[in-house]
């Protein structure tokens, strides 16, 4: 898999994607459609975009679940932290304060997973995880690595994408910024040793 990812990064570098390359990237980055059964918590990885919390609110109302908001990066444009932005948005869109859990220490994907697992383990067993579609592969591989490392075997998860406007699912390959984001995600899979 590592060779395949490196090949795709080279193709993105050279702006030389074929239809097969695009299909391969689509299958890696946009192919998360887990069937949700019996969830007991939603974990949303916070960012500057509200797309993820919108999806979390939708599913919280559908399944009557608490939302764990993870993310402590400071958002200069909003003059608040990620978790604050999501918390305020959730409250003003009908989520009760008692249904929100805050994880306010993480500054990257690995920390999102580690700190959230500390709050989740032994309390929740079927979690919905929400992040941007192009980010979910890294989230999944990071989570699986941490579950193995900590010998956690009683946690099931469902990956749910929120589609970011910067990386439109069907036309990302026509946009230079979207290609940069995809390339960055692929590079991180190698950098953080998430693939062999």
QUILIN-V903495 format. One record per residue. N is the residue number from 1. RES is the residue in one letter. PSI is psi in radians with two decimals (999 if undefined). Layout:
BEGIN
((N | RES | PSI) (N | RES | PSI))
END
This chain:
BEGIN
((1 | X | -0.63) (2 | X | -0.74) (3 | X | -0.69) (4 | X | -0.77) (5 | X | -0.77) (6 | X | -0.69) (7 | X | -0.81) (8 | X | -0.64) (9 | X | -0.75) (10 | X | -0.76) (11 | X | -0.68) (12 | X | -0.70) (13 | X | -0.74) (14 | X | 0.04) (15 | X | 0.84) (16 | X | 0.81) (17 | X | 2.35) (18 | X | 3.01) (19 | X | -0.68) (20 | X | -0.68) (21 | X | -0.78) (22 | X | -0.76) (23 | X | -0.69) (24 | X | -0.79) (25 | X | -0.73) (26 | X | -0.72) (27 | X | -0.52) (28 | X | -0.77) (29 | X | -0.39) (30 | X | 0.48) (31 | X | 0.80) (32 | X | 1.85) (33 | X | 0.98) (34 | X | 2.40) (35 | X | 2.14) (36 | X | 2.15) (37 | X | 2.23) (38 | X | 0.89) (39 | X | 2.66) (40 | X | 0.02) (41 | X | 2.64) (42 | X | 2.25) (43 | X | 2.09) (44 | X | 2.21) (45 | X | 1.96) (46 | X | 2.69) (47 | X | -3.00) (48 | X | -0.46) (49 | X | 2.51) (50 | X | -0.04) (51 | X | -0.74) (52 | X | -0.76) (53 | X | -0.54) (54 | X | -0.79) (55 | X | -0.71) (56 | X | -0.74) (57 | X | -0.79) (58 | X | -0.84) (59 | X | -0.55) (60 | X | -0.76) (61 | X | -0.66) (62 | X | -0.77) (63 | X | -0.01) (64 | X | 1.01) (65 | X | 2.68) (66 | X | 2.70) (67 | X | 2.20) (68 | X | 2.03) (69 | X | 2.12) (70 | X | 2.15) (71 | X | 2.18) (72 | X | 0.37) (73 | X | 2.52) (74 | X | 2.27) (75 | X | 1.80) (76 | X | -0.74) (77 | X | -0.59) (78 | X | -0.22) (79 | X | 0.78) (80 | X | 2.98) (81 | X | 2.78) (82 | X | -0.87) (83 | X | -0.61) (84 | X | -0.78) (85 | X | -0.81) (86 | X | -0.68) (87 | X | -0.88) (88 | X | -0.76) (89 | X | -0.76) (90 | X | -0.79) (91 | X | -0.77) (92 | X | -0.09) (93 | X | 0.53) (94 | X | 0.17) (95 | X | 2.24) (96 | X | 2.46) (97 | X | -0.61) (98 | X | -0.24) (99 | X | 0.23) (100 | X | 2.32) (101 | X | 2.35) (102 | X | 2.29) (103 | X | 1.87) (104 | X | 0.61) (105 | X | -0.32) (106 | X | 2.50) (107 | X | 0.06) (108 | X | 3.07) (109 | X | -0.79) (110 | X | -0.78) (111 | X | -0.66) (112 | X | -0.84) (113 | X | -0.86) (114 | X | -0.91) (115 | X | -0.61) (116 | X | -0.70) (117 | X | -0.62) (118 | X | -0.57) (119 | X | -0.47) (120 | X | -0.80) (121 | X | 2.43) (122 | X | -0.07) (123 | X | -0.67) (124 | X | 2.58) (125 | X | -0.21) (126 | X | 1.57) (127 | X | 2.50) (128 | X | 2.26) (129 | X | 2.19) (130 | X | 2.25) (131 | X | 3.13) (132 | X | 2.56) (133 | X | -0.78) (134 | X | -0.22) (135 | X | -0.33) (136 | X | -0.57) (137 | X | -0.78) (138 | X | -0.69) (139 | X | -0.85) (140 | X | -0.87) (141 | X | -0.65) (142 | X | -0.78) (143 | X | -0.83) (144 | X | -0.68) (145 | X | -0.78) (146 | X | -0.62) (147 | X | -0.77) (148 | X | -0.83) (149 | X | -0.66) (150 | X | 0.12) (151 | X | 0.75) (152 | X | 2.02) (153 | X | -0.08) (154 | X | 0.52) (155 | X | 2.10) (156 | X | 2.65) (157 | X | 2.68) (158 | X | 2.18) (159 | X | 2.17) (160 | X | 2.10) (161 | X | 2.55) (162 | X | 2.18) (163 | X | 2.04) (164 | X | 2.46) (165 | X | -0.46) (166 | X | -0.43) (167 | X | 1.31) (168 | X | 2.28) (169 | X | -0.76) (170 | X | -0.20) (171 | X | 0.25) (172 | X | -0.62) (173 | X | -0.16) (174 | X | -0.03) (175 | X | 2.16) (176 | X | -0.70) (177 | X | -0.73) (178 | X | -0.70) (179 | X | -0.66) (180 | X | -0.74) (181 | X | -0.79) (182 | X | -0.81) (183 | X | -0.77) (184 | X | -0.71) (185 | X | -0.77) (186 | X | -0.72) (187 | X | -0.66) (188 | X | -0.53) (189 | X | -0.66) (190 | X | -0.84) (191 | X | -0.73) (192 | X | 0.19) (193 | X | 0.80) (194 | X | -0.21) (195 | X | 2.76) (196 | X | 999))
END
